[in-house]
Amino acid sequence: ILALPGEGVTPPQSASFELLLCFVVVATLFAGIWSRFFRRGPLEYLLNSATKLANRVR
């Protein structure tokens, strides 16, 4: 929330149900789109890449 444009170092005064709902909707849309194009989640993808590199070191 602090990363929103125009917000200072304090939480916004407009922290409300609408703002929460907006974040939930965006996160749900992102997850739905991601799962359509990728088999793994973003963190799973990074961990898998790291373990593949570590496997080659042996």
VOPADREN-679633 format. One record per atom (N, C-alpha, C, O, CB): atom name; residue number from 0; chain; x, y, z. Coordinates in nm, 3 decimals. Glycine has a CB too. Example, Ala and Ser with C-alpha at 12.3 -4.5 7.8 and 13.67 -1.06 7.14 Angstrom:
VOPADREN-679633
<node site="N" pos="0" unit="A" east="1.319" north="-0.569" up="0.780"/>
<node site="CA" pos="0" unit="A" east="1.230" north="-0.450" up="0.780"/>
<node site="C" pos="0" unit="A" east="1.320" north="-0.330" up="0.780"/>
<node site="O" pos="0" unit="A" east="1.424" north="-0.332" up="0.846"/>
<node site="CB" pos="0" unit="A" east="1.131" north="-0.447" up="0.905"/>
<node site="N" pos="1" unit="A" east="1.285" north="-0.225" up="0.708"/>
<node site="CA" pos="1" unit="A" east="1.367" north="-0.106" up="0.714"/>
<node site="C" pos="1" unit="A" east="1.290" north="0.003" up="0.787"/>
<node site="O" pos="1" unit="A" east="1.341" north="0.114" up="0.804"/>
<node site="CB" pos="1" unit="A" east="1.408" north="-0.060" up="0.572"/>
***
This chain:
VOPADREN-679633
<node site="N" pos="0" unit="A" east="0.084" north="-0.119" up="0.000"/>
<node site="CA" pos="0" unit="A" east="0.000" north="0.000" up="0.000"/>
<node site="C" pos="0" unit="A" east="0.088" north="0.124" up="0.000"/>
<node site="O" pos="0" unit="A" east="0.053" north="0.225" up="-0.061"/>
<node site="CB" pos="0" unit="A" east="-0.095" north="0.000" up="0.121"/>
<node site="N" pos="1" unit="A" east="0.202" north="0.117" up="0.069"/>
<node site="CA" pos="1" unit="A" east="0.290" north="0.233" up="0.073"/>
<node site="C" pos="1" unit="A" east="0.353" north="0.261" up="-0.063"/>
<node site="O" pos="1" unit="A" east="0.403" north="0.371" up="-0.086"/>
<node site="CB" pos="1" unit="A" east="0.399" north="0.212" up="0.176"/>
<node site="N" pos="2" unit="A" east="0.352" north="0.164" up="-0.153"/>
<node site="CA" pos="2" unit="A" east="0.409" north="0.184" up="-0.286"/>
<node site="C" pos="2" unit="A" east="0.313" north="0.255" up="-0.381"/>
<node site="O" pos="2" unit="A" east="0.351" north="0.286" up="-0.494"/>
<node site="CB" pos="2" unit="A" east="0.450" north="0.050" up="-0.344"/>
<node site="N" pos="3" unit="A" east="0.192" north="0.280" up="-0.339"/>
<node site="CA" pos="3" unit="A" east="0.096" north="0.349" up="-0.424"/>
<node site="C" pos="3" unit="A" east="0.145" north="0.491" up="-0.453"/>
<node site="O" pos="3" unit="A" east="0.201" north="0.557" up="-0.365"/>
<node site="CB" pos="3" unit="A" east="-0.044" north="0.352" up="-0.359"/>
<node site="N" pos="4" unit="A" east="0.124" north="0.538" up="-0.574"/>
<node site="CA" pos="4" unit="A" east="0.168" north="0.675" up="-0.607"/>
<node site="C" pos="4" unit="A" east="0.104" north="0.779" up="-0.516"/>
<node site="O" pos="4" unit="A" east="-0.016" north="0.772" up="-0.487"/>
<node site="CB" pos="4" unit="A" east="0.135" north="0.707" up="-0.753"/>
<node site="N" pos="5" unit="A" east="0.183" north="0.874" up="-0.471"/>
<node site="CA" pos="5" unit="A" east="0.132" north="0.983" up="-0.391"/>
<node site="C" pos="5" unit="A" east="0.124" north="0.953" up="-0.242"/>
<node site="O" pos="5" unit="A" east="0.085" north="1.039" up="-0.163"/>
<node site="CB" pos="5" unit="A" east="-0.003" north="1.020" up="-0.440"/>
<node site="N" pos="6" unit="A" east="0.161" north="0.832" up="-0.204"/>
<node site="CA" pos="6" unit="A" east="0.155" north="0.797" up="-0.062"/>
<node site="C" pos="6" unit="A" east="0.290" north="0.826" up="0.002"/>
<node site="O" pos="6" unit="A" east="0.394" north="0.806" up="-0.059"/>
<node site="CB" pos="6" unit="A" east="0.116" north="0.648" up="-0.043"/>
<node site="N" pos="7" unit="A" east="0.287" north="0.874" up="0.125"/>
<node site="CA" pos="7" unit="A" east="0.409" north="0.904" up="0.198"/>
<node site="C" pos="7" unit="A" east="0.459" north="0.783" up="0.275"/>
<node site="O" pos="7" unit="A" east="0.433" north="0.669" up="0.236"/>
<node site="CB" pos="7" unit="A" east="0.387" north="1.020" up="0.293"/>
<node site="N" pos="8" unit="A" east="0.529" north="0.810" up="0.382"/>
<node site="CA" pos="8" unit="A" east="0.584" north="0.700" up="0.461"/>
<node site="C" pos="8" unit="A" east="0.484" north="0.647" up="0.564"/>
<node site="O" pos="8" unit="A" east="0.515" north="0.553" up="0.636"/>
<node site="CB" pos="8" unit="A" east="0.710" north="0.745" up="0.532"/>
<node site="N" pos="9" unit="A" east="0.369" north="0.706" up="0.570"/>
<node site="CA" pos="9" unit="A" east="0.266" north="0.657" up="0.662"/>
<node site="C" pos="9" unit="A" east="0.157" north="0.587" up="0.581"/>
<node site="O" pos="9" unit="A" east="0.136" north="0.619" up="0.464"/>
<node site="CB" pos="9" unit="A" east="0.206" north="0.774" up="0.745"/>
<node site="N" pos="10" unit="A" east="0.088" north="0.493" up="0.642"/>
<node site="CA" pos="10" unit="A" east="-0.021" north="0.426" up="0.568"/>
<node site="C" pos="10" unit="A" east="-0.127" north="0.526" up="0.524"/>
<node site="O" pos="10" unit="A" east="-0.151" north="0.625" up="0.593"/>
<node site="CB" pos="10" unit="A" east="-0.085" north="0.317" up="0.656"/>
<node site="N" pos="11" unit="A" east="-0.188" north="0.502" up="0.411"/>
<node site="CA" pos="11" unit="A" east="-0.288" north="0.597" up="0.361"/>
<node site="C" pos="11" unit="A" east="-0.410" north="0.604" up="0.452"/>
<node site="O" pos="11" unit="A" east="-0.448" north="0.506" up="0.516"/>
<node site="CB" pos="11" unit="A" east="-0.332" north="0.559" up="0.221"/>
<node site="N" pos="12" unit="A" east="-0.467" north="0.719" up="0.456"/>
<node site="CA" pos="12" unit="A" east="-0.589" north="0.738" up="0.535"/>
<node site="C" pos="12" unit="A" east="-0.708" north="0.668" up="0.469"/>
<node site="O" pos="12" unit="A" east="-0.809" north="0.641" up="0.533"/>
<node site="CB" pos="12" unit="A" east="-0.619" north="0.888" up="0.555"/>
<node site="N" pos="13" unit="A" east="-0.693" north="0.640" up="0.341"/>
<node site="CA" pos="13" unit="A" east="-0.804" north="0.578" up="0.269"/>
<node site="C" pos="13" unit="A" east="-0.798" north="0.426" up="0.275"/>
<node site="O" pos="13" unit="A" east="-0.858" north="0.359" up="0.192"/>
<node site="CB" pos="13" unit="A" east="-0.803" north="0.623" up="0.124"/>
<node site="N" pos="14" unit="A" east="-0.726" north="0.371" up="0.374"/>
<node site="CA" pos="14" unit="A" east="-0.722" north="0.225" up="0.390"/>
<node site="C" pos="14" unit="A" east="-0.862" north="0.178" up="0.425"/>
<node site="O" pos="14" unit="A" east="-0.908" north="0.191" up="0.538"/>
<node site="CB" pos="14" unit="A" east="-0.618" north="0.182" up="0.500"/>
<node site="N" pos="15" unit="A" east="-0.929" north="0.124" up="0.326"/>
<node site="CA" pos="15" unit="A" east="-1.069" north="0.089" up="0.345"/>
<node site="C" pos="15" unit="A" east="-1.098" north="-0.045" up="0.279"/>
<node site="O" pos="15" unit="A" east="-1.010" north="-0.110" up="0.223"/>
<node site="CB" pos="15" unit="A" east="-1.160" north="0.198" up="0.288"/>
<node site="N" pos="16" unit="A" east="-1.221" north="-0.083" up="0.286"/>
<node site="CA" pos="16" unit="A" east="-1.265" north="-0.208" up="0.226"/>
<node site="C" pos="16" unit="A" east="-1.245" north="-0.206" up="0.074"/>
<node site="O" pos="16" unit="A" east="-1.209" north="-0.308" up="0.015"/>
<node site="CB" pos="16" unit="A" east="-1.412" north="-0.233" up="0.259"/>
<node site="N" pos="17" unit="A" east="-1.267" north="-0.091" up="0.012"/>
<node site="CA" pos="17" unit="A" east="-1.251" north="-0.080" up="-0.133"/>
<node site="C" pos="17" unit="A" east="-1.106" north="-0.105" up="-0.175"/>
<node site="O" pos="17" unit="A" east="-1.081" north="-0.172" up="-0.275"/>
<node site="CB" pos="17" unit="A" east="-1.296" north="0.057" up="-0.182"/>
<node site="N" pos="18" unit="A" east="-1.012" north="-0.051" up="-0.099"/>
<node site="CA" pos="18" unit="A" east="-0.870" north="-0.071" up="-0.129"/>
<node site="C" pos="18" unit="A" east="-0.833" north="-0.218" up="-0.112"/>
<node site="O" pos="18" unit="A" east="-0.762" north="-0.274" up="-0.195"/>
<node site="CB" pos="18" unit="A" east="-0.783" north="0.017" up="-0.038"/>
<node site="N" pos="19" unit="A" east="-0.880" north="-0.281" up="-0.006"/>
<node site="CA" pos="19" unit="A" east="-0.856" north="-0.423" up="0.016"/>
<node site="C" pos="19" unit="A" east="-0.916" north="-0.506" up="-0.097"/>
<node site="O" pos="19" unit="A" east="-0.851" north="-0.597" up="-0.148"/>
<node site="CB" pos="19" unit="A" east="-0.915" north="-0.467" up="0.151"/>
<node site="N" pos="20" unit="A" east="-1.036" north="-0.475" up="-0.136"/>
<node site="CA" pos="20" unit="A" east="-1.103" north="-0.547" up="-0.243"/>
<node site="C" pos="20" unit="A" east="-1.025" north="-0.533" up="-0.373"/>
<node site="O" pos="20" unit="A" east="-1.013" north="-0.630" up="-0.449"/>
<node site="CB" pos="20" unit="A" east="-1.246" north="-0.495" up="-0.261"/>
<node site="N" pos="21" unit="A" east="-0.973" north="-0.415" up="-0.401"/>
<node site="CA" pos="21" unit="A" east="-0.893" north="-0.392" up="-0.521"/>
<node site="C" pos="21" unit="A" east="-0.768" north="-0.481" up="-0.521"/>
<node site="O" pos="21" unit="A" east="-0.737" north="-0.543" up="-0.623"/>
<node site="CB" pos="21" unit="A" east="-0.853" north="-0.245" up="-0.531"/>
<node site="N" pos="22" unit="A" east="-0.698" north="-0.488" up="-0.409"/>
<node site="CA" pos="22" unit="A" east="-0.580" north="-0.574" up="-0.400"/>
<node site="C" pos="22" unit="A" east="-0.615" north="-0.721" up="-0.417"/>
<node site="O" pos="22" unit="A" east="-0.542" north="-0.794" up="-0.483"/>
<node site="CB" pos="22" unit="A" east="-0.510" north="-0.553" up="-0.266"/>
<node site="N" pos="23" unit="A" east="-0.726" north="-0.765" up="-0.360"/>
<node site="CA" pos="23" unit="A" east="-0.767" north="-0.904" up="-0.371"/>
<node site="C" pos="23" unit="A" east="-0.801" north="-0.937" up="-0.516"/>
<node site="O" pos="23" unit="A" east="-0.762" north="-1.042" up="-0.566"/>
<node site="CB" pos="23" unit="A" east="-0.888" north="-0.932" up="-0.281"/>
<node site="N" pos="24" unit="A" east="-0.872" north="-0.849" up="-0.583"/>
<node site="CA" pos="24" unit="A" east="-0.911" north="-0.872" up="-0.723"/>
<node site="C" pos="24" unit="A" east="-0.786" north="-0.877" up="-0.812"/>
<node site="O" pos="24" unit="A" east="-0.776" north="-0.965" up="-0.898"/>
<node site="CB" pos="24" unit="A" east="-1.007" north="-0.761" up="-0.771"/>
<node site="N" pos="25" unit="A" east="-0.694" north="-0.785" up="-0.794"/>
<node site="CA" pos="25" unit="A" east="-0.572" north="-0.782" up="-0.876"/>
<node site="C" pos="25" unit="A" east="-0.489" north="-0.908" up="-0.851"/>
<node site="O" pos="25" unit="A" east="-0.438" north="-0.967" up="-0.946"/>
<node site="CB" pos="25" unit="A" east="-0.488" north="-0.656" up="-0.846"/>
<node site="N" pos="26" unit="A" east="-0.474" north="-0.948" up="-0.727"/>
<node site="CA" pos="26" unit="A" east="-0.396" north="-1.068" up="-0.696"/>
<node site="C" pos="26" unit="A" east="-0.461" north="-1.193" up="-0.754"/>
<node site="O" pos="26" unit="A" east="-0.391" north="-1.282" up="-0.803"/>
<node site="CB" pos="26" unit="A" east="-0.380" north="-1.084" up="-0.544"/>
<node site="N" pos="27" unit="A" east="-0.593" north="-1.200" up="-0.750"/>
<node site="CA" pos="27" unit="A" east="-0.664" north="-1.315" up="-0.806"/>
<node site="C" pos="27" unit="A" east="-0.651" north="-1.319" up="-0.957"/>
<node site="O" pos="27" unit="A" east="-0.631" north="-1.427" up="-1.015"/>
<node site="CB" pos="27" unit="A" east="-0.811" north="-1.310" up="-0.767"/>
<node site="N" pos="28" unit="A" east="-0.661" north="-1.205" up="-1.022"/>
<node site="CA" pos="28" unit="A" east="-0.644" north="-1.200" up="-1.167"/>
<node site="C" pos="28" unit="A" east="-0.502" north="-1.239" up="-1.207"/>
<node site="O" pos="28" unit="A" east="-0.483" north="-1.315" up="-1.302"/>
<node site="CB" pos="28" unit="A" east="-0.677" north="-1.059" up="-1.219"/>
<node site="N" pos="29" unit="A" east="-0.403" north="-1.188" up="-1.135"/>
<node site="CA" pos="29" unit="A" east="-0.265" north="-1.222" up="-1.163"/>
<node site="C" pos="29" unit="A" east="-0.243" north="-1.372" up="-1.149"/>
<node site="O" pos="29" unit="A" east="-0.178" north="-1.433" up="-1.234"/>
<node site="CB" pos="29" unit="A" east="-0.171" north="-1.146" up="-1.069"/>
<node site="N" pos="30" unit="A" east="-0.296" north="-1.432" up="-1.043"/>
<node site="CA" pos="30" unit="A" east="-0.279" north="-1.576" up="-1.021"/>
<node site="C" pos="30" unit="A" east="-0.347" north="-1.657" up="-1.131"/>
<node site="O" pos="30" unit="A" east="-0.294" north="-1.758" up="-1.176"/>
<node site="CB" pos="30" unit="A" east="-0.334" north="-1.615" up="-0.883"/>
<node site="N" pos="31" unit="A" east="-0.464" north="-1.614" up="-1.173"/>
<node site="CA" pos="31" unit="A" east="-0.535" north="-1.684" up="-1.280"/>
<node site="C" pos="31" unit="A" east="-0.462" north="-1.678" up="-1.412"/>
<node site="O" pos="31" unit="A" east="-0.451" north="-1.778" up="-1.483"/>
<node site="CB" pos="31" unit="A" east="-0.673" north="-1.627" up="-1.296"/>
<node site="N" pos="32" unit="A" east="-0.411" north="-1.560" up="-1.446"/>
<node site="CA" pos="32" unit="A" east="-0.337" north="-1.544" up="-1.571"/>
<node site="C" pos="32" unit="A" east="-0.206" north="-1.622" up="-1.565"/>
<node site="O" pos="32" unit="A" east="-0.168" north="-1.688" up="-1.662"/>
<node site="CB" pos="32" unit="A" east="-0.308" north="-1.394" up="-1.598"/>
<node site="N" pos="33" unit="A" east="-0.136" north="-1.615" up="-1.451"/>
<node site="CA" pos="33" unit="A" east="-0.010" north="-1.688" up="-1.437"/>
<node site="C" pos="33" unit="A" east="-0.032" north="-1.838" up="-1.457"/>
<node site="O" pos="33" unit="A" east="0.045" north="-1.904" up="-1.527"/>
<node site="CB" pos="33" unit="A" east="0.053" north="-1.661" up="-1.298"/>
<node site="N" pos="34" unit="A" east="-0.137" north="-1.893" up="-1.395"/>
<node site="CA" pos="34" unit="A" east="-0.159" north="-2.037" up="-1.403"/>
<node site="C" pos="34" unit="A" east="-0.200" north="-2.082" up="-1.544"/>
<node site="O" pos="34" unit="A" east="-0.186" north="-2.199" up="-1.577"/>
<node site="CB" pos="34" unit="A" east="-0.267" north="-2.078" up="-1.304"/>
<node site="N" pos="35" unit="A" east="-0.249" north="-1.990" up="-1.626"/>
<node site="CA" pos="35" unit="A" east="-0.282" north="-2.024" up="-1.764"/>
<node site="C" pos="35" unit="A" east="-0.158" north="-2.045" up="-1.849"/>
<node site="O" pos="35" unit="A" east="-0.159" north="-2.126" up="-1.941"/>
<node site="CB" pos="35" unit="A" east="-0.369" north="-1.915" up="-1.825"/>
<node site="N" pos="36" unit="A" east="-0.051" north="-1.972" up="-1.819"/>
<node site="CA" pos="36" unit="A" east="0.068" north="-1.974" up="-1.904"/>
<node site="C" pos="36" unit="A" east="0.186" north="-2.050" up="-1.844"/>
<node site="O" pos="36" unit="A" east="0.277" north="-2.088" up="-1.918"/>
<node site="CB" pos="36" unit="A" east="0.108" north="-1.835" up="-1.933"/>
<node site="N" pos="37" unit="A" east="0.187" north="-2.072" up="-1.715"/>
<node site="CA" pos="37" unit="A" east="0.299" north="-2.138" up="-1.650"/>
<node site="C" pos="37" unit="A" east="0.250" north="-2.252" up="-1.562"/>
<node site="O" pos="37" unit="A" east="0.142" north="-2.245" up="-1.503"/>
<node site="CB" pos="37" unit="A" east="0.380" north="-2.037" up="-1.566"/>
<node site="N" pos="38" unit="A" east="0.332" north="-2.358" up="-1.556"/>
<node site="CA" pos="38" unit="A" east="0.295" north="-2.474" up="-1.476"/>
<node site="C" pos="38" unit="A" east="0.321" north="-2.452" up="-1.328"/>
<node site="O" pos="38" unit="A" east="0.245" north="-2.499" up="-1.243"/>
<node site="CB" pos="38" unit="A" east="0.370" north="-2.596" up="-1.523"/>
<node site="N" pos="39" unit="A" east="0.428" north="-2.379" up="-1.298"/>
<node site="CA" pos="39" unit="A" east="0.466" north="-2.353" up="-1.159"/>
<node site="C" pos="39" unit="A" east="0.442" north="-2.207" up="-1.126"/>
<node site="O" pos="39" unit="A" east="0.430" north="-2.122" up="-1.213"/>
<node site="CB" pos="39" unit="A" east="0.615" north="-2.391" up="-1.135"/>
<node site="N" pos="40" unit="A" east="0.436" north="-2.182" up="-0.995"/>
<node site="CA" pos="40" unit="A" east="0.425" north="-2.045" up="-0.948"/>
<node site="C" pos="40" unit="A" east="0.558" north="-1.974" up="-0.961"/>
<node site="O" pos="40" unit="A" east="0.660" north="-2.038" up="-0.986"/>
<node site="CB" pos="40" unit="A" east="0.375" north="-2.041" up="-0.804"/>
<node site="N" pos="41" unit="A" east="0.561" north="-1.841" up="-0.944"/>
<node site="CA" pos="41" unit="A" east="0.684" north="-1.764" up="-0.960"/>
<node site="C" pos="41" unit="A" east="0.797" north="-1.809" up="-0.867"/>
<node site="O" pos="41" unit="A" east="0.911" north="-1.821" up="-0.911"/>
<node site="CB" pos="41" unit="A" east="0.656" north="-1.618" up="-0.938"/>
<node site="N" pos="42" unit="A" east="0.767" north="-1.832" up="-0.741"/>
<node site="CA" pos="42" unit="A" east="0.871" north="-1.876" up="-0.647"/>
<node site="C" pos="42" unit="A" east="0.914" north="-2.019" up="-0.674"/>
<node site="O" pos="42" unit="A" east="1.032" north="-2.052" up="-0.661"/>
<node site="CB" pos="42" unit="A" east="0.821" north="-1.862" up="-0.503"/>
<node site="N" pos="43" unit="A" east="0.820" north="-2.104" up="-0.711"/>
<node site="CA" pos="43" unit="A" east="0.855" north="-2.241" up="-0.747"/>
<node site="C" pos="43" unit="A" east="0.947" north="-2.244" up="-0.868"/>
<node site="O" pos="43" unit="A" east="1.041" north="-2.324" up="-0.875"/>
<node site="CB" pos="43" unit="A" east="0.728" north="-2.324" up="-0.774"/>
<node site="N" pos="44" unit="A" east="0.921" north="-2.157" up="-0.963"/>
<node site="CA" pos="44" unit="A" east="1.004" north="-2.148" up="-1.082"/>
<node site="C" pos="44" unit="A" east="1.147" north="-2.107" up="-1.046"/>
<node site="O" pos="44" unit="A" east="1.243" north="-2.165" up="-1.098"/>
<node site="CB" pos="44" unit="A" east="0.943" north="-2.049" up="-1.183"/>
<node site="N" pos="45" unit="A" east="1.162" north="-2.008" up="-0.959"/>
<node site="CA" pos="45" unit="A" east="1.294" north="-1.963" up="-0.918"/>
<node site="C" pos="45" unit="A" east="1.368" north="-2.071" up="-0.840"/>
<node site="O" pos="45" unit="A" east="1.487" north="-2.094" up="-0.863"/>
<node site="CB" pos="45" unit="A" east="1.282" north="-1.837" up="-0.834"/>
<node site="N" pos="46" unit="A" east="1.299" north="-2.138" up="-0.748"/>
<node site="CA" pos="46" unit="A" east="1.363" north="-2.245" up="-0.671"/>
<node site="C" pos="46" unit="A" east="1.404" north="-2.362" up="-0.761"/>
<node site="O" pos="46" unit="A" east="1.510" north="-2.421" up="-0.741"/>
<node site="CB" pos="46" unit="A" east="1.268" north="-2.294" up="-0.562"/>
<node site="N" pos="47" unit="A" east="1.321" north="-2.395" up="-0.857"/>
<node site="CA" pos="47" unit="A" east="1.354" north="-2.502" up="-0.950"/>
<node site="C" pos="47" unit="A" east="1.479" north="-2.465" up="-1.031"/>
<node site="O" pos="47" unit="A" east="1.565" north="-2.550" up="-1.053"/>
<node site="CB" pos="47" unit="A" east="1.235" north="-2.530" up="-1.044"/>
<node site="N" pos="48" unit="A" east="1.488" north="-2.342" up="-1.076"/>
<node site="CA" pos="48" unit="A" east="1.606" north="-2.298" up="-1.151"/>
<node site="C" pos="48" unit="A" east="1.731" north="-2.304" up="-1.064"/>
<node site="O" pos="48" unit="A" east="1.837" north="-2.346" up="-1.111"/>
<node site="CB" pos="48" unit="A" east="1.586" north="-2.155" up="-1.203"/>
<node site="N" pos="49" unit="A" east="1.719" north="-2.265" up="-0.939"/>
<node site="CA" pos="49" unit="A" east="1.834" north="-2.267" up="-0.849"/>
<node site="C" pos="49" unit="A" east="1.879" north="-2.409" up="-0.821"/>
<node site="O" pos="49" unit="A" east="2.000" north="-2.436" up="-0.815"/>
<node site="CB" pos="49" unit="A" east="1.799" north="-2.196" up="-0.718"/>
<node site="N" pos="50" unit="A" east="1.786" north="-2.501" up="-0.803"/>
<node site="CA" pos="50" unit="A" east="1.825" north="-2.639" up="-0.775"/>
<node site="C" pos="50" unit="A" east="1.884" north="-2.707" up="-0.898"/>
<node site="O" pos="50" unit="A" east="1.970" north="-2.794" up="-0.884"/>
<node site="CB" pos="50" unit="A" east="1.706" north="-2.718" up="-0.724"/>
<node site="N" pos="51" unit="A" east="1.841" north="-2.669" up="-1.016"/>
<node site="CA" pos="51" unit="A" east="1.901" north="-2.723" up="-1.139"/>
<node site="C" pos="51" unit="A" east="2.047" north="-2.680" up="-1.148"/>
<node site="O" pos="51" unit="A" east="2.133" north="-2.760" up="-1.185"/>
<node site="CB" pos="51" unit="A" east="1.823" north="-2.676" up="-1.264"/>
<node site="N" pos="52" unit="A" east="2.074" north="-2.554" up="-1.114"/>
<node site="CA" pos="52" unit="A" east="2.212" north="-2.506" up="-1.115"/>
<node site="C" pos="52" unit="A" east="2.296" north="-2.578" up="-1.011"/>
<node site="O" pos="52" unit="A" east="2.411" north="-2.615" up="-1.038"/>
<node site="CB" pos="52" unit="A" east="2.216" north="-2.354" up="-1.090"/>
<node site="N" pos="53" unit="A" east="2.241" north="-2.600" up="-0.893"/>
<node site="CA" pos="53" unit="A" east="2.313" north="-2.669" up="-0.787"/>
<node site="C" pos="53" unit="A" east="2.338" north="-2.814" up="-0.824"/>
<node site="O" pos="53" unit="A" east="2.440" north="-2.871" up="-0.786"/>
<node site="CB" pos="53" unit="A" east="2.236" north="-2.661" up="-0.655"/>
<node site="N" pos="54" unit="A" east="2.249" north="-2.874" up="-0.896"/>
<node site="CA" pos="54" unit="A" east="2.265" north="-3.012" up="-0.939"/>
<node site="C" pos="54" unit="A" east="2.381" north="-3.026" up="-1.036"/>
<node site="O" pos="54" unit="A" east="2.448" north="-3.130" up="-1.037"/>
<node site="CB" pos="54" unit="A" east="2.135" north="-3.063" up="-1.004"/>
<node site="N" pos="55" unit="A" east="2.408" north="-2.926" up="-1.118"/>
<node site="CA" pos="55" unit="A" east="2.518" north="-2.930" up="-1.214"/>
<node site="C" pos="55" unit="A" east="2.654" north="-2.912" up="-1.146"/>
<node site="O" pos="55" unit="A" east="2.756" north="-2.952" up="-1.203"/>
<node site="CB" pos="55" unit="A" east="2.498" north="-2.822" up="-1.318"/>
<node site="N" pos="56" unit="A" east="2.656" north="-2.855" up="-1.028"/>
<node site="CA" pos="56" unit="A" east="2.781" north="-2.829" up="-0.957"/>
<node site="C" pos="56" unit="A" east="2.845" north="-2.961" up="-0.912"/>
<node site="O" pos="56" unit="A" east="2.967" north="-2.971" up="-0.910"/>
<node site="CB" pos="56" unit="A" east="2.757" north="-2.737" up="-0.835"/>
<node site="N" pos="57" unit="A" east="2.766" north="-3.058" up="-0.878"/>
<node site="CA" pos="57" unit="A" east="2.818" north="-3.186" up="-0.829"/>
<node site="C" pos="57" unit="A" east="2.904" north="-3.246" up="-0.929"/>
<node site="O" pos="57" unit="A" east="2.958" north="-3.355" up="-0.907"/>
<node site="CB" pos="57" unit="A" east="2.709" north="-3.281" up="-0.793"/>
***
